[in-house]
Amino acid sequence: MTKRKVCVVVTARASYSRIKSVLCAIQQHKALELQLVVGASAVLDRYGNVISCMERDGFHIVAKVYMVLEGENLTTMAKTTGIGVLELATVFDNIKPDVVITVADRYETIATAIAASFMNIPVAHVQGGEVTGSIDEKVRHAVTKLSDIHFVATQKAADRVKLMGEEPSRVFVTGCPSIDLAAEVAKQAMLNFDPFEKYGGVGETMDISGGYVVVMQHPVTTEYEQAFTQVAEVLKAVVALDLPALWFWPNVDAGSDGVSKCIRIFREQNSSCKIHFFRHMMSEDFLRLLCNCRCLIGNSSVGIRETSFLGVPVVNVGNRQSGRERGQNVIDVGYNRSEIVDAVRKQLGHGPWPCNPLYGDGNAGTRIASLLSDVTLTIEKKFVN
């Protein structure tokens, strides 16, 4: 029997954790052949060595795509997308996949969908139909219209995809693959490694046995000129809390230079504060660190998705996740240090929340692999009545 060749394109460190369980399920499926392509920030050391994690996890990478243009502003985001279309078209022509999987909503993601759809290769989109702030929502919905198969996390997301004119028989509520990893970690959630010893990073090495917070603050592309002042408020709030804080570096979006600059200036002026900065961690280690923290602060989607399943208290800052379905574990605040501090203290007083399977039950990967082996891959002709 000829195996169906499934090409999965990973373009960011977060995308790997979002799709890892699908990669495993495809690799183990007798009727499927995995073609893993890694590009954009996922191949750059400055954003964490994601490739080494993939290879350590037993995945073979068939192609690496260097497409990120330096500058981290709106112009370089647009040009990076264009380079991605060029380079990925060459990759697809070489490996000739039967279907291409594109993940979530980052601007590099649309390059995958454009290249594949123009080459008449069926596109499967994971995590479509959701609502958020910034350019991500436009990208997500555009990728939906370029895609032929839709693996969505929730019923509301499925309803939105159908309202966009997509064929209902091609829309599948599978849950979010990132919840699969969270479910596995939750079975043995105890922190079983020293993050400072294993991952290095910069800043004070602290005793975190008495509790700590995790911070993930990314720039908002539609507000990228305010990135410096926005992260400054978060930094001041974290200092005011006077708790050990483990802070993760921002992703490669317009405005990340402003975030990085603010952090560097802060570190020079506050060398003995209780904040330690990390570039990257293996997915399971990060989730275990998250499981054991007292609160997550910032604007990452992990504060909406995985934390709902894990019951981690979250203070979501700003509008980057506006409109996204969320559990009771999330408190939304603006870029105001007092507001952030008050919300974190409220979460510290509450403690862990009950598990909420809003984004899945931990079996999305196997569902998606099974569907990929059976679904008809003819290019969908879309007509809206």
TIVO-690529 format. One record per residue (C-alpha): residue in three letters; x, z, y. Coordinates in steps of 0.5 Angstrom, whole numbers, padded with zeros to 4 digits, always signed. Example, Ala and Ser with C-alpha at 12.3 -4.5 7.8 and 13.67 -1.06 7.14 Angstrom:
// residues 2
   residu       x       z       y
      Ala   +0025   +0016   -0009
      Ser   +0027   +0014   -0002
This chain:
// residues 385
   residu       x       z       y
      Met   +0000   +0000   +0000
      Thr   +0003   -0002   +0007
      Lys   +0003   +0004   +0011
      Arg   +0000   +0004   +0018
      Lys   +0005   +0004   +0024
      Val   +0004   +0010   +0029
      Cys   +0008   +0010   +0035
      Val   +0008   +0016   +0039
      Val   +0011   +0016   +0046
      Val   +0013   +0023   +0049
      Thr   +0015   +0023   +0056
      Ala   +0016   +0030   +0058
      Arg   +0018   +0037   +0055
      Ala   +0011   +0039   +0055
      Ser   +0008   +0033   +0052
      Tyr   +0012   +0035   +0046
      Ser   +0009   +0041   +0044
      Arg   +0002   +0038   +0046
      Ile   +0003   +0033   +0040
      Lys   +0008   +0036   +0035
      Ser   +0003   +0038   +0030
      Val   +0000   +0031   +0030
      Leu   +0007   +0028   +0029
      Cys   +0008   +0033   +0023
      Ala   +0001   +0031   +0020
      Ile   +0003   +0023   +0021
      Gln   +0010   +0024   +0018
      Gln   +0006   +0028   +0012
      His   +0001   +0023   +0011
      Lys   +0002   +0018   +0005
      Ala   -0002   +0012   +0009
      Leu   +0002   +0013   +0016
      Glu   +0009   +0011   +0018
      Leu   +0011   +0015   +0025
      Gln   +0015   +0011   +0030
      Leu   +0017   +0017   +0035
      Val   +0019   +0014   +0042
      Val   +0022   +0019   +0047
      Gly   +0023   +0017   +0054
      Ala   +0023   +0019   +0062
      Ser   +0025   +0027   +0063
      Ala   +0024   +0028   +0056
      Val   +0031   +0025   +0055
      Leu   +0034   +0028   +0061
      Asp   +0039   +0035   +0060
      Arg   +0037   +0037   +0067
      Tyr   +0029   +0038   +0064
      Gly   +0031   +0041   +0058
      Asn   +0034   +0038   +0051
      Val   +0028   +0036   +0048
      Ile   +0031   +0031   +0044
      Ser   +0035   +0036   +0040
      Cys   +0029   +0040   +0039
      Met   +0025   +0034   +0036
      Glu   +0031   +0033   +0031
      Arg   +0032   +0040   +0029
      Asp   +0025   +0040   +0027
      Gly   +0026   +0034   +0023
      Phe   +0024   +0028   +0027
      His   +0027   +0021   +0027
      Ile   +0027   +0018   +0034
      Val   +0027   +0010   +0034
      Ala   +0028   +0009   +0041
      Lys   +0030   +0013   +0047
      Val   +0027   +0010   +0054
      Tyr   +0031   +0012   +0060
      Met   +0026   +0011   +0066
      Val   +0026   +0016   +0071
      Leu   +0029   +0014   +0078
      Glu   +0032   +0020   +0082
      Gly   +0029   +0022   +0088
      Glu   +0023   +0026   +0086
      Asn   +0018   +0024   +0091
      Leu   +0012   +0019   +0091
      Thr   +0016   +0013   +0091
      Thr   +0020   +0014   +0085
      Met   +0014   +0016   +0081
      Ala   +0011   +0010   +0082
      Lys   +0018   +0006   +0081
      Thr   +0019   +0010   +0075
      Thr   +0012   +0008   +0072
      Gly   +0014   +0001   +0073
      Ile   +0021   +0002   +0070
      Gly   +0017   +0005   +0064
      Val   +0012   -0001   +0063
      Leu   +0018   -0006   +0063
      Glu   +0022   -0001   +0058
      Leu   +0017   +0001   +0053
      Ala   +0014   -0007   +0053
      Thr   +0021   -0008   +0050
      Val   +0021   -0002   +0045
      Phe   +0014   -0004   +0043
      Asp   +0016   -0012   +0042
      Asn   +0022   -0009   +0037
      Ile   +0018   -0004   +0033
      Lys   +0012   -0007   +0033
      Pro   +0007   -0001   +0032
      Asp   +0000   -0002   +0029
      Val   -0003   +0003   +0034
      Val   +0001   +0007   +0040
      Ile   -0001   +0014   +0042
      Thr   +0000   +0016   +0049
      Val   -0001   +0024   +0051
      Ala   -0005   +0027   +0057
      Asp   -0004   +0025   +0064
      Arg   +0003   +0025   +0067
      Tyr   +0005   +0019   +0071
      Glu   +0009   +0016   +0066
      Thr   +0004   +0016   +0061
      Ile   +0000   +0011   +0064
      Ala   +0006   +0006   +0063
      Thr   +0005   +0007   +0056
      Ala   -0002   +0005   +0056
      Ile   -0001   -0001   +0061
      Ala   +0005   -0004   +0056
      Ala   +0001   -0003   +0050
      Ser   -0005   -0005   +0052
      Phe   -0002   -0012   +0055
      Met   +0001   -0013   +0049
      Asn   -0006   -0013   +0045
      Ile   -0003   -0006   +0041
      Pro   -0009   -0001   +0040
      Val   -0008   +0005   +0044
      Ala   -0010   +0012   +0042
      His   -0011   +0017   +0048
      Val   -0010   +0025   +0047
      Gln   -0013   +0030   +0052
      Gly   -0017   +0025   +0056
      Gly   -0024   +0026   +0059
      Glu   -0021   +0033   +0063
      Val   -0022   +0034   +0070
      Thr   -0016   +0037   +0074
      Gly   -0013   +0036   +0081
      Ser   -0008   +0032   +0084
      Ile   -0006   +0025   +0081
      Asp   -0006   +0027   +0074
      Glu   -0014   +0026   +0074
      Lys   -0013   +0019   +0076
      Val   -0008   +0017   +0071
      Arg   -0012   +0021   +0066
      His   -0018   +0017   +0067
      Ala   -0014   +0010   +0068
      Val   -0011   +0011   +0061
      Thr   -0018   +0012   +0058
      Lys   -0020   +0006   +0061
      Leu   -0014   +0002   +0058
      Ser   -0015   +0006   +0051
      Asp   -0019   +0004   +0045
      Ile   -0019   +0011   +0041
      His   -0020   +0017   +0044
      Phe   -0018   +0024   +0041
      Val   -0021   +0029   +0046
      Ala   -0020   +0037   +0046
      Thr   -0028   +0039   +0048
      Gln   -0035   +0037   +0048
      Lys   -0035   +0036   +0055
      Ala   -0029   +0032   +0055
      Ala   -0032   +0027   +0050
      Asp   -0038   +0027   +0054
      Arg   -0034   +0025   +0060
      Val   -0031   +0019   +0056
      Lys   -0037   +0016   +0054
      Leu   -0040   +0016   +0061
      Met   -0034   +0012   +0063
      Gly   -0037   +0007   +0058
      Glu   -0033   +0008   +0052
      Glu   -0036   +0007   +0045
      Pro   -0038   +0013   +0043
      Ser   -0036   +0012   +0036
      Arg   -0029   +0011   +0038
      Val   -0029   +0018   +0042
      Phe   -0027   +0024   +0037
      Val   -0027   +0031   +0039
      Thr   -0021   +0034   +0035
      Gly   -0019   +0040   +0039
      Cys   -0012   +0040   +0043
      Pro   -0006   +0039   +0038
      Ser   -0002   +0045   +0043
      Ile   -0007   +0050   +0040
      Asp   -0005   +0048   +0033
      Leu   +0002   +0051   +0035
      Ala   -0001   +0057   +0039
      Ala   -0005   +0059   +0032
      Glu   +0001   +0059   +0028
      Val   +0005   +0063   +0033
      Ala   -0001   +0068   +0033
      Lys   -0001   +0070   +0026
      Gln   +0006   +0073   +0027
      Ala   +0006   +0074   +0035
      Met   +0012   +0079   +0035
      Leu   +0018   +0077   +0040
      Asn   +0023   +0076   +0034
      Phe   +0029   +0074   +0039
      Asp   +0033   +0075   +0045
      Pro   +0031   +0070   +0050
      Phe   +0037   +0071   +0054
      Glu   +0042   +0071   +0048
      Lys   +0039   +0065   +0045
      Tyr   +0037   +0061   +0052
      Gly   +0042   +0063   +0057
      Gly   +0039   +0061   +0064
      Val   +0041   +0064   +0070
      Gly   +0039   +0071   +0074
      Glu   +0039   +0078   +0072
      Thr   +0039   +0080   +0064
      Met   +0034   +0085   +0064
      Asp   +0030   +0090   +0059
      Ile   +0024   +0087   +0058
      Ser   +0022   +0092   +0052
      Gly   +0017   +0095   +0057
      Gly   +0013   +0089   +0059
      Tyr   +0015   +0083   +0063
      Val   +0011   +0077   +0067
      Val   +0012   +0069   +0066
      Val   +0012   +0064   +0071
      Met   +0011   +0057   +0071
      Gln   +0010   +0054   +0078
      His   +0010   +0046   +0078
      Pro   +0009   +0042   +0085
      Val   +0003   +0039   +0086
      Thr   +0004   +0031   +0087
      Thr   -0002   +0031   +0093
      Glu   +0001   +0037   +0096
      Tyr   +0008   +0035   +0095
      Glu   +0011   +0036   +0102
      Gln   +0008   +0044   +0101
      Ala   +0012   +0045   +0095
      Phe   +0017   +0049   +0098
      Thr   +0013   +0054   +0102
      Gln   +0008   +0054   +0096
      Val   +0013   +0057   +0091
      Ala   +0016   +0061   +0097
      Glu   +0009   +0065   +0097
      Val   +0010   +0066   +0089
      Leu   +0017   +0068   +0089
      Lys   +0015   +0074   +0094
      Ala   +0009   +0076   +0090
      Val   +0013   +0076   +0084
      Val   +0018   +0080   +0087
      Ala   +0013   +0085   +0090
      Leu   +0010   +0086   +0083
      Asp   +0017   +0089   +0081
      Leu   +0017   +0087   +0074
      Pro   +0022   +0083   +0070
      Ala   +0020   +0076   +0071
      Leu   +0022   +0070   +0066
      Trp   +0021   +0064   +0071
      Phe   +0021   +0057   +0068
      Trp   +0024   +0051   +0072
      Pro   +0019   +0046   +0075
      Asn   +0018   +0039   +0071
      Val   +0020   +0032   +0074
      Asp   +0014   +0031   +0079
      Ala   +0014   +0029   +0087
      Gly   +0016   +0036   +0090
      Ser   +0020   +0039   +0085
      Asp   +0026   +0038   +0089
      Gly   +0023   +0043   +0094
      Val   +0021   +0048   +0089
      Ser   +0028   +0047   +0086
      Lys   +0031   +0048   +0093
      Cys   +0027   +0054   +0095
      Ile   +0029   +0058   +0088
      Arg   +0036   +0056   +0089
      Ile   +0036   +0059   +0097
      Phe   +0032   +0065   +0094
      Arg   +0037   +0066   +0089
      Glu   +0043   +0066   +0094
      Gln   +0039   +0071   +0098
      Asn   +0037   +0076   +0092
      Ser   +0042   +0076   +0087
      Ser   +0040   +0082   +0084
      Cys   +0032   +0081   +0083
      Lys   +0028   +0082   +0077
      Ile   +0028   +0074   +0076
      His   +0031   +0070   +0070
      Phe   +0030   +0063   +0070
      Phe   +0030   +0058   +0064
      Arg   +0030   +0051   +0064
      His   +0027   +0050   +0057
      Met   +0025   +0053   +0050
      Met   +0023   +0051   +0043
      Ser   +0015   +0051   +0043
      Glu   +0014   +0056   +0038
      Asp   +0019   +0061   +0042
      Phe   +0016   +0060   +0049
      Leu   +0009   +0061   +0046
      Arg   +0012   +0067   +0042
      Leu   +0014   +0070   +0049
      Leu   +0008   +0068   +0052
      Cys   +0004   +0072   +0047
      Asn   +0008   +0078   +0049
      Cys   +0008   +0078   +0056
      Arg   +0003   +0082   +0061
      Cys   +0001   +0076   +0065
      Leu   +0002   +0069   +0066
      Ile   +0003   +0067   +0073
      Gly   +0003   +0059   +0076
      Asn   -0001   +0053   +0075
      Ser   +0001   +0050   +0069
      Ser   -0004   +0047   +0064
      Val   -0001   +0052   +0059
      Gly   -0005   +0058   +0063
      Ile   -0011   +0054   +0062
      Arg   -0010   +0052   +0054
      Glu   -0006   +0056   +0050
      Thr   -0007   +0062   +0053
      Ser   -0015   +0062   +0052
      Phe   -0013   +0062   +0045
      Leu   -0008   +0067   +0045
      Gly   -0012   +0072   +0050
      Val   -0006   +0072   +0055
      Pro   -0008   +0074   +0062
      Val   -0007   +0069   +0067
      Val   -0007   +0068   +0075
      Asn   -0007   +0061   +0076
      Val   -0005   +0059   +0083
      Gly   -0007   +0053   +0087
      Asn   -0011   +0047   +0085
      Arg   -0007   +0044   +0080
      Gln   -0012   +0046   +0075
      Ser   -0018   +0045   +0079
      Gly   -0024   +0043   +0075
      Arg   -0021   +0044   +0068
      Glu   -0025   +0048   +0063
      Arg   -0022   +0055   +0063
      Gly   -0024   +0062   +0059
      Gln   -0025   +0069   +0062
      Asn   -0018   +0070   +0062
      Val   -0016   +0066   +0068
      Ile   -0016   +0069   +0075
      Asp   -0016   +0063   +0081
      Val   -0012   +0065   +0087
      Gly   -0009   +0061   +0093
      Tyr   -0002   +0061   +0096
      Asn   -0002   +0068   +0099
      Arg   +0003   +0073   +0096
      Ser   -0002   +0079   +0097
      Glu   -0008   +0075   +0093
      Ile   -0003   +0073   +0088
      Val   -0001   +0081   +0087
      Asp   -0008   +0084   +0087
      Ala   -0010   +0079   +0082
      Val   -0004   +0080   +0077
      Arg   -0005   +0088   +0078
      Lys   -0012   +0087   +0076
      Gln   -0010   +0083   +0070
      Leu   -0005   +0088   +0068
      Gly   -0010   +0093   +0068
      His   -0014   +0089   +0064
      Gly   -0009   +0087   +0059
      Pro   -0010   +0082   +0053
      Trp   -0017   +0078   +0053
      Pro   -0020   +0076   +0046
      Cys   -0019   +0070   +0043
      Asn   -0023   +0064   +0046
      Pro   -0022   +0057   +0042
      Leu   -0025   +0053   +0048
      Tyr   -0019   +0048   +0046
      Gly   -0019   +0048   +0039
      Asp   -0019   +0052   +0032
      Gly   -0011   +0050   +0030
      Asn   -0013   +0044   +0026
      Ala   -0013   +0038   +0031
      Gly   -0006   +0035   +0028
      Thr   -0009   +0034   +0021
      Arg   -0016   +0031   +0024
      Ile   -0012   +0026   +0029
      Ala   -0008   +0024   +0023
      Ser   -0014   +0023   +0018
      Leu   -0017   +0019   +0023
      Leu   -0011   +0015   +0025
      Ser   -0011   +0013   +0018
      Asp   -0018   +0011   +0017
      Val   -0021   +0008   +0024
      Thr   -0021   +0001   +0025
      Leu   -0016   -0002   +0030
      Thr   -0019   -0008   +0033
      Ile   -0018   -0008   +0040
      Glu   -0025   -0005   +0043
      Lys   -0029   -0010   +0048
      Lys   -0032   -0006   +0053
      Phe   -0038   -0007   +0056
      Val   -0042   -0002   +0060
      Asn   -0050   -0003   +0061
